[in-house]
């Protein structure tokens, strides 16, 4: 009995997803030196079948980047509006970012994005997408810092400088995780250490004083 159009569509979608999953691992390991042959081998399919779904490796790479960084406007707005004080929301944000570095799938995604930023042939559309998501993250963090400072929950100081320091710290952790994932998983600092940057002096004294 011949397959229905719906069944054929499901098969095509599954095959495409398989190619993209394999490509994510290959690009994470090899960067833009990876070939479509490498991807086909990883997916255990013929080279011809890979070309039926994607014109070239650049098309696969662009699709992976788009999947990794979807439109984040709703995501960051949800963060800003979620229940809790500004300090609690900052803590949730930092904890999620640090915690995600320990997960293999998330680490592969960051490897992919690192390669994307270093790729000379990266389409301008993708560069703009990367820049937009990063700027939205920084804007959300800055808004929470300003709100926290207004109620004395976050340390005083230039919010842009606080954002810059935290951004540099998280970027350093990401690069460490990419360079030596096993060592990173062993020694990655607790999110609480980063969050001390936001603590007012009174809170720091209370933490340091013996109970």
Backbone bond lengths (Angstrom), bond angles and torsions (degrees), N, CA, C in turn:
res aa  C-N    CA-C-N  psi(-1)  N-CA   C-N-CA  omega(-1)  CA-C   N-CA-C  phi
1 X - - - 1.465 - - 1.538 108.84 -
2 X 1.321 118.09 124.95 1.466 120.73 -177.90 1.528 111.32 -65.49
3 X 1.344 114.73 150.83 1.459 119.26 179.36 1.520 110.54 -72.52
4 X 1.301 115.45 149.61 1.458 121.14 177.02 1.524 109.58 -76.40
5 X 1.343 118.21 160.79 1.467 119.95 175.57 1.521 112.52 -57.19
6 X 1.329 116.61 -35.26 1.463 120.25 179.31 1.522 111.09 -65.24
7 X 1.346 115.97 -40.83 1.463 120.29 179.54 1.528 110.29 -65.81
8 X 1.326 116.56 -41.30 1.465 120.45 177.81 1.532 110.86 -62.00
9 X 1.324 116.03 -39.55 1.459 120.02 179.47 1.521 111.14 -64.51
10 X 1.332 116.53 -40.18 1.467 120.36 178.52 1.527 110.65 -63.60
11 X 1.323 116.38 -39.39 1.460 120.86 179.50 1.524 110.11 -65.29
12 X 1.332 116.54 -43.25 1.467 120.17 179.06 1.528 111.25 -62.97
13 X 1.321 116.14 -42.26 1.461 120.00 179.73 1.530 111.45 -64.93
14 X 1.342 116.05 -39.79 1.464 120.27 179.03 1.528 110.82 -66.50
15 X 1.326 116.42 -40.05 1.464 120.27 179.81 1.523 111.02 -66.54
16 X 1.317 115.48 -41.27 1.463 119.99 178.94 1.525 110.66 -64.05
17 X 1.329 116.33 -42.35 1.464 120.65 178.59 1.523 110.91 -63.67
18 X 1.322 116.78 -36.76 1.467 121.46 178.91 1.523 110.45 -64.71
19 X 1.320 116.53 -42.88 1.467 120.85 178.68 1.528 110.27 -62.58
20 X 1.317 116.78 -44.34 1.471 120.45 -178.54 1.532 111.36 -66.45
21 X 1.316 116.79 -39.75 1.466 120.16 178.48 1.524 110.60 -62.83
22 X 1.318 116.58 -43.71 1.467 120.95 178.97 1.527 110.18 -66.23
23 X 1.333 116.20 -40.46 1.460 120.30 -179.23 1.520 111.20 -64.50
24 X 1.327 117.39 -35.26 1.466 120.26 179.41 1.537 110.00 -59.31
25 X 1.328 116.37 -45.31 1.465 120.25 179.79 1.524 111.40 -66.14
26 X 1.334 116.46 -41.50 1.463 120.68 -177.92 1.528 110.81 -66.52
27 X 1.323 117.27 -46.67 1.464 120.48 179.95 1.532 111.25 -65.93
28 X 1.329 116.41 -35.58 1.464 119.59 178.64 1.526 110.61 -62.34
29 X 1.346 116.79 -36.03 1.468 120.79 -179.41 1.524 112.69 -80.85
30 X 1.328 116.35 -43.05 1.463 120.39 -168.87 1.523 114.79 -109.14
31 X 1.315 117.38 -12.42 1.455 118.74 -175.61 1.521 111.02 67.17
32 X 1.337 116.29 -151.05 1.460 120.40 -176.86 1.518 113.35 -74.92
33 X 1.331 117.81 -1.60 1.461 120.08 173.28 1.526 111.20 -75.73
34 X 1.307 116.79 -15.41 1.468 120.59 177.93 1.524 110.11 -61.45
35 X 1.315 115.56 148.75 1.464 121.53 179.00 1.520 109.55 -115.35
36 X 1.303 115.36 165.04 1.468 118.63 178.08 1.530 110.02 -68.26
37 X 1.346 116.52 -24.40 1.462 120.26 174.09 1.528 110.37 -65.58
38 X 1.343 116.32 -41.86 1.468 120.23 176.52 1.526 110.54 -58.51
39 X 1.321 115.65 -41.75 1.465 120.64 -177.75 1.516 110.61 -67.36
40 X 1.321 116.28 -43.76 1.464 120.35 179.09 1.528 110.68 -62.27
41 X 1.325 116.79 -40.20 1.463 120.94 178.71 1.523 110.74 -63.96
42 X 1.333 116.02 -44.41 1.462 120.40 178.59 1.531 111.14 -61.11
43 X 1.326 116.44 -39.27 1.471 121.41 -178.79 1.523 112.62 -81.65
44 X 1.339 116.08 -7.42 1.469 122.20 -178.83 1.530 111.73 58.71
45 X 1.342 113.92 47.65 1.454 120.49 176.07 1.516 108.46 -131.86
46 X 1.333 116.70 168.19 1.456 120.17 178.78 1.526 110.37 -75.24
47 X 1.319 115.73 156.35 1.458 120.37 178.22 1.527 110.33 -62.68
48 X 1.324 115.89 -38.28 1.467 120.69 179.30 1.521 112.14 -60.64
49 X 1.349 115.57 -39.39 1.467 119.06 -179.79 1.527 110.18 -67.55
50 X 1.322 116.94 -37.99 1.469 119.94 178.05 1.526 110.37 -60.80
51 X 1.334 116.85 -41.46 1.470 121.04 -179.72 1.530 112.14 -70.84
52 X 1.305 117.42 -19.43 1.479 119.30 175.82 1.518 111.19 -67.88
53 X 1.325 116.00 -27.45 1.463 120.29 -176.65 1.525 112.97 -99.39
54 X 1.333 116.83 -29.49 1.469 120.05 -177.52 1.522 109.80 -139.50
55 X 1.324 115.65 140.20 1.468 120.37 -177.05 1.525 111.83 -68.28
56 X 1.320 117.35 -36.52 1.461 121.41 -179.08 1.525 109.27 -162.79
57 X 1.331 116.09 179.40 1.475 119.80 -177.54 1.525 111.12 -67.45
58 X 1.349 117.54 -30.59 1.452 120.62 179.10 1.526 111.06 -62.94
59 X 1.334 116.37 -37.41 1.468 120.23 178.12 1.528 110.51 -65.38
60 X 1.329 115.97 -39.22 1.468 120.04 177.57 1.530 110.01 -65.67
61 X 1.330 115.26 -45.45 1.462 120.59 -178.18 1.528 111.00 -60.63
62 X 1.321 116.42 -45.17 1.467 120.54 -179.86 1.519 111.27 -61.82
63 X 1.326 116.57 -40.82 1.464 120.04 179.31 1.524 111.03 -64.67
64 X 1.327 116.90 -39.14 1.463 120.30 178.55 1.522 111.59 -64.40
65 X 1.325 116.29 -41.66 1.461 119.72 179.39 1.525 110.08 -63.56
66 X 1.333 116.60 -41.60 1.464 120.40 179.30 1.530 110.74 -62.83
67 X 1.322 117.08 -38.04 1.464 120.39 178.03 1.522 111.35 -68.46
68 X 1.330 116.19 -35.07 1.455 120.98 -176.71 1.514 111.82 -73.34
69 X 1.329 116.58 -33.02 1.470 120.14 -177.80 1.526 110.14 -125.80
70 X 1.335 117.81 69.78 1.463 119.32 176.42 1.513 110.49 -65.71
71 X 1.312 116.13 172.08 1.471 120.58 177.93 1.524 108.76 -57.04
72 X 1.325 116.04 116.92 1.461 120.66 -171.87 1.522 113.43 -100.88
73 X 1.321 118.31 9.27 1.457 119.81 -175.85 1.527 111.54 -58.69
74 X 1.326 117.58 -46.20 1.463 120.58 -179.92 1.531 110.97 -66.17
75 X 1.332 115.77 -37.15 1.472 120.65 -178.86 1.521 111.14 -62.26
76 X 1.324 117.30 -47.35 1.457 120.17 -177.73 1.523 111.58 -74.08
77 X 1.322 117.36 -32.59 1.454 119.61 176.52 1.521 110.59 -65.77
78 X 1.318 115.95 -37.48 1.466 120.87 176.74 1.524 110.40 -62.69
79 X 1.332 116.44 -39.30 1.462 120.81 178.18 1.520 110.93 -61.85
80 X 1.327 116.41 -45.24 1.456 121.18 -177.66 1.522 111.11 -65.05
81 X 1.338 116.84 -34.47 1.459 121.42 -173.90 1.525 114.26 -96.88
82 X 1.327 118.63 -2.56 1.466 120.44 -175.91 1.528 110.79 -66.60
83 X 1.345 117.59 156.92 1.463 120.20 -178.98 1.522 111.42 -61.66
84 X 1.318 115.90 156.93 1.454 120.86 178.18 1.515 111.76 110.79
85 X 1.307 114.89 166.16 1.460 120.58 179.43 1.529 109.31 -75.78
86 X 1.338 117.65 164.88 1.473 119.94 176.69 1.530 112.18 -55.47
87 X 1.337 116.40 -40.44 1.461 119.76 179.60 1.514 112.16 -63.68
88 X 1.331 116.39 -39.07 1.469 120.11 178.96 1.523 110.90 -67.24
89 X 1.324 116.52 -36.09 1.467 119.43 179.40 1.529 111.48 -72.81
90 X 1.342 116.55 -35.52 1.463 119.20 173.94 1.528 109.74 -62.83
91 X 1.328 116.03 -43.55 1.464 120.24 179.54 1.521 110.93 -60.06
92 X 1.333 116.69 -41.15 1.468 120.28 178.97 1.520 110.67 -64.42
93 X 1.326 116.38 -42.05 1.464 120.94 -179.32 1.525 111.03 -63.08
94 X 1.330 117.42 -51.12 1.461 121.18 -178.32 1.528 111.03 -64.14
95 X 1.325 116.48 -42.25 1.465 120.32 -179.94 1.522 111.18 -61.65
96 X 1.314 116.74 -40.91 1.468 120.13 179.05 1.522 111.39 -65.82
97 X 1.331 116.55 -41.15 1.461 120.28 -178.77 1.530 110.72 -65.93
98 X 1.338 116.18 -46.82 1.464 119.81 180.00 1.526 110.64 -66.31
99 X 1.328 116.55 -43.95 1.454 120.32 -179.10 1.516 113.43 -62.52
100 X 1.338 116.16 -35.27 1.463 120.15 -178.88 1.522 111.84 -64.55
101 X 1.338 117.50 -27.30 1.467 120.50 -179.10 1.524 111.52 -65.42
102 X 1.329 117.40 -20.02 1.461 120.61 -178.67 1.528 112.06 -82.74
103 X 1.314 117.90 -12.48 1.463 121.58 -175.52 1.524 110.36 -93.14
104 X 1.312 116.32 134.13 1.468 120.97 -175.67 1.523 111.75 -59.70
105 X 1.324 116.90 -46.67 1.461 119.76 -177.79 1.525 111.30 -62.08
106 X 1.336 115.61 -41.64 1.457 119.29 178.73 1.521 110.79 -67.09
107 X 1.330 116.64 -37.95 1.459 120.49 179.61 1.523 110.50 -64.46
108 X 1.329 117.27 -41.41 1.463 120.77 176.72 1.522 110.53 -61.47
109 X 1.335 116.27 -38.22 1.466 119.87 178.88 1.526 110.62 -63.48
110 X 1.337 116.95 -40.78 1.460 120.06 179.12 1.531 111.32 -69.94
111 X 1.335 116.52 -34.93 1.459 119.34 174.84 1.523 109.68 -61.90
112 X 1.313 115.51 -42.35 1.460 120.66 179.49 1.526 110.60 -61.13
113 X 1.325 116.42 -45.06 1.459 120.06 -178.99 1.528 111.51 -67.02
114 X 1.323 116.81 -35.79 1.464 119.81 176.72 1.518 110.79 -62.68
115 X 1.333 116.17 -44.58 1.461 120.13 176.56 1.527 110.47 -63.03
116 X 1.328 115.57 -37.13 1.464 119.59 -179.42 1.521 111.09 -61.70
117 X 1.331 116.21 -43.23 1.459 120.42 -179.00 1.524 111.82 -67.89
118 X 1.332 117.08 -28.89 1.458 121.17 -178.69 1.528 113.29 -88.23
119 X 1.333 116.73 -9.45 1.473 120.07 -174.68 1.527 110.67 -80.92
120 X 1.320 117.08 119.97 1.467 121.34 179.62 1.521 111.84 -64.64
121 X 1.343 115.98 -28.97 1.465 119.67 -175.49 1.525 113.13 -91.76
122 X 1.333 116.71 11.25 1.459 119.76 -178.07 1.521 110.07 -64.95
123 X 1.334 117.95 127.09 1.467 120.18 -179.87 1.526 111.57 -58.57
124 X 1.331 115.98 146.21 1.461 121.01 -179.04 1.520 111.09 -59.64
125 X 1.328 116.44 -34.39 1.469 121.14 178.41 1.526 111.09 -57.05
126 X 1.348 116.24 -41.97 1.458 120.41 -178.53 1.523 110.47 -72.97
127 X 1.321 117.06 -39.02 1.464 120.02 177.11 1.531 110.99 -59.25
128 X 1.328 115.34 -42.46 1.460 119.84 179.68 1.524 110.66 -65.38
129 X 1.330 116.34 -37.42 1.458 120.82 179.46 1.527 110.45 -64.70
130 X 1.335 116.42 -44.23 1.459 120.90 177.92 1.530 111.17 -61.25
131 X 1.325 115.36 -46.95 1.463 120.52 -178.84 1.524 110.93 -62.96
132 X 1.323 116.87 -41.09 1.463 120.76 -178.42 1.528 111.18 -62.90
133 X 1.317 117.03 -45.07 1.466 120.00 -178.69 1.532 110.59 -64.84
134 X 1.325 116.24 -42.09 1.461 120.08 -178.84 1.529 110.61 -64.14
135 X 1.317 116.59 -43.93 1.459 120.20 -179.42 1.525 111.38 -65.93
136 X 1.334 117.31 -33.99 1.460 120.52 178.28 1.527 110.89 -68.50
137 X 1.341 116.34 -37.57 1.462 120.40 176.72 1.524 110.10 -62.55
138 X 1.331 117.02 -46.89 1.458 120.67 -179.35 1.532 111.23 -64.56
139 X 1.333 116.69 -38.96 1.466 120.55 179.60 1.529 110.67 -64.92
140 X 1.344 116.67 -41.36 1.467 120.14 178.90 1.525 110.23 -64.30
141 X 1.333 116.70 -42.23 1.457 120.88 179.24 1.528 110.55 -64.20
142 X 1.316 117.18 -42.24 1.460 121.02 -179.65 1.528 110.96 -63.43
143 X 1.335 116.84 -41.45 1.458 120.09 179.89 1.524 110.96 -61.85
144 X 1.340 116.59 -41.51 1.460 119.99 179.32 1.530 110.92 -66.91
145 X 1.332 117.31 -36.90 1.465 120.72 178.12 1.522 110.41 -63.76
146 X 1.333 116.96 -47.07 1.463 120.98 -179.68 1.524 110.54 -61.20
147 X 1.334 117.45 -43.34 1.467 120.89 178.85 1.528 110.69 -64.45
148 X 1.331 116.44 -39.24 1.460 120.35 179.40 1.513 112.35 -68.25
149 X 1.321 116.57 -37.67 1.467 120.03 178.07 1.526 111.28 -66.01
150 X 1.323 116.48 -34.11 1.472 120.74 -177.69 1.527 111.72 -64.53
151 X 1.334 117.65 -25.87 1.469 120.35 179.97 1.526 111.89 -110.29
152 X 1.337 116.54 10.72 1.455 120.61 176.78 1.513 114.86 75.69
153 X 1.324 117.30 14.73 1.466 120.84 -177.82 1.525 111.94 -90.20
154 X 1.320 116.37 -20.57 1.463 122.23 -179.84 1.519 108.59 -119.17
155 X 1.315 116.84 142.52 1.462 122.42 -178.02 1.523 111.20 -54.95
156 X 1.329 117.69 140.53 1.463 120.44 177.74 1.529 110.70 -68.40
157 X 1.318 114.62 163.54 1.459 119.83 179.63 1.514 110.44 136.43
158 X 1.307 115.92 171.45 1.455 121.90 179.85 1.530 109.28 -63.34
159 X 1.334 118.97 115.25 1.466 120.35 -178.16 1.524 113.12 -60.98
160 X 1.329 116.93 -32.16 1.460 119.48 178.94 1.526 111.34 -66.65
161 X 1.339 116.50 -35.97 1.455 119.00 177.49 1.524 111.40 -70.84
162 X 1.326 116.75 -37.87 1.463 119.87 175.65 1.523 111.02 -61.03
163 X 1.330 115.97 -44.27 1.464 120.56 177.97 1.524 110.31 -61.30
164 X 1.328 116.81 -42.28 1.463 120.93 -178.30 1.527 111.19 -62.85
165 X 1.344 116.57 -42.78 1.463 120.40 -179.52 1.521 110.77 -65.09
166 X 1.328 117.39 -46.10 1.459 120.85 -179.41 1.526 110.19 -65.20
167 X 1.323 116.35 -40.91 1.462 120.67 179.03 1.526 110.72 -60.39
168 X 1.331 116.73 -44.27 1.462 120.72 179.33 1.527 110.96 -64.34
169 X 1.331 116.04 -38.89 1.460 121.01 179.04 1.529 110.74 -63.19
170 X 1.328 116.60 -48.06 1.463 120.78 -179.29 1.525 111.34 -66.25
171 X 1.341 115.92 -36.67 1.454 119.40 177.60 1.526 110.42 -64.40
172 X 1.337 116.22 -40.27 1.459 120.12 177.52 1.519 112.12 -63.31
173 X 1.334 116.82 -41.13 1.463 120.42 177.97 1.525 111.01 -63.16
174 X 1.332 115.71 -39.84 1.461 119.67 179.33 1.521 111.05 -62.99
175 X 1.322 116.31 -45.68 1.467 119.89 -179.42 1.525 111.30 -65.05
176 X 1.319 116.48 -36.65 1.464 120.67 175.96 1.530 109.71 -63.32
177 X 1.326 116.30 -45.46 1.463 120.51 -179.78 1.521 111.43 -61.21
178 X 1.323 117.16 -36.33 1.462 120.89 179.66 1.521 111.54 -73.21
179 X 1.343 116.12 -37.77 1.463 120.79 -176.10 1.532 111.72 -74.35
180 X 1.317 116.95 -41.46 1.468 120.25 -176.39 1.529 108.82 -145.37
181 X 1.334 117.81 77.21 1.473 120.95 -174.77 1.523 114.47 -59.19
182 X 1.337 117.70 -35.38 1.456 119.30 -178.63 1.529 111.01 -68.40
183 X 1.321 116.89 -45.31 1.460 120.42 177.81 1.527 110.50 -63.78
184 X 1.342 115.46 -38.29 1.461 119.64 179.88 1.520 110.81 -61.36
185 X 1.330 116.66 -46.42 1.468 120.00 -178.59 1.524 111.01 -61.63
186 X 1.325 116.67 -30.28 1.469 120.76 -178.80 1.520 112.00 -77.45
187 X 1.334 116.85 -40.88 1.458 120.60 -170.92 1.522 115.11 -114.22
188 X 1.321 117.96 4.26 1.465 119.26 -177.85 1.530 110.64 -54.29
189 X 1.312 117.32 130.65 1.475 119.54 -178.07 1.528 111.30 -69.62
190 X 1.312 114.79 152.61 1.454 120.12 175.09 1.526 108.93 -68.69
191 X 1.321 115.41 146.67 1.466 119.90 -179.84 1.528 111.62 -57.48
192 X 1.337 117.23 -27.37 1.464 120.95 -179.06 1.527 111.84 -60.16
193 X 1.329 116.88 -31.60 1.462 120.13 -179.82 1.527 110.16 -65.21
194 X 1.339 117.01 -41.69 1.463 121.15 178.01 1.523 110.03 -68.78
195 X 1.317 116.36 -37.65 1.465 120.35 -176.71 1.525 112.88 -67.57
196 X 1.325 117.99 -16.57 1.465 120.39 177.15 1.528 111.21 -63.26
197 X 1.321 116.78 -22.65 1.462 120.31 177.11 1.524 111.56 -60.98
198 X 1.313 116.00 -26.67 1.462 120.80 -176.18 1.523 113.16 -93.86
199 X 1.329 117.05 -11.66 1.460 119.35 -173.06 1.527 111.95 -74.28
200 X 1.327 117.96 132.89 1.476 120.77 172.47 1.527 109.84 -62.90
201 X 1.314 117.01 159.65 1.461 121.44 -177.28 1.524 112.01 -58.09
202 X 1.333 117.62 -38.12 1.468 120.14 -179.04 1.523 110.80 -63.12
203 X 1.328 116.62 -39.20 1.457 120.09 179.96 1.523 110.53 -67.53
204 X 1.348 116.52 -38.00 1.460 119.89 179.43 1.524 110.84 -64.94
205 X 1.338 116.48 -39.60 1.459 120.16 179.52 1.523 110.50 -65.44
206 X 1.332 116.30 -40.03 1.457 119.72 -179.92 1.517 111.63 -64.46
207 X 1.356 115.46 -36.12 1.454 119.26 179.62 1.525 111.28 -69.76
208 X 1.363 116.01 -37.73 1.457 120.00 -176.40 1.522 113.27 -78.21
209 X 1.342 117.54 -24.53 1.455 120.50 -178.58 1.522 111.35 -74.25
210 X 1.337 118.82 135.52 1.472 121.15 178.35 1.517 110.91 -65.83
211 X 1.305 115.70 145.95 1.477 119.92 -179.42 1.517 110.43 -81.96
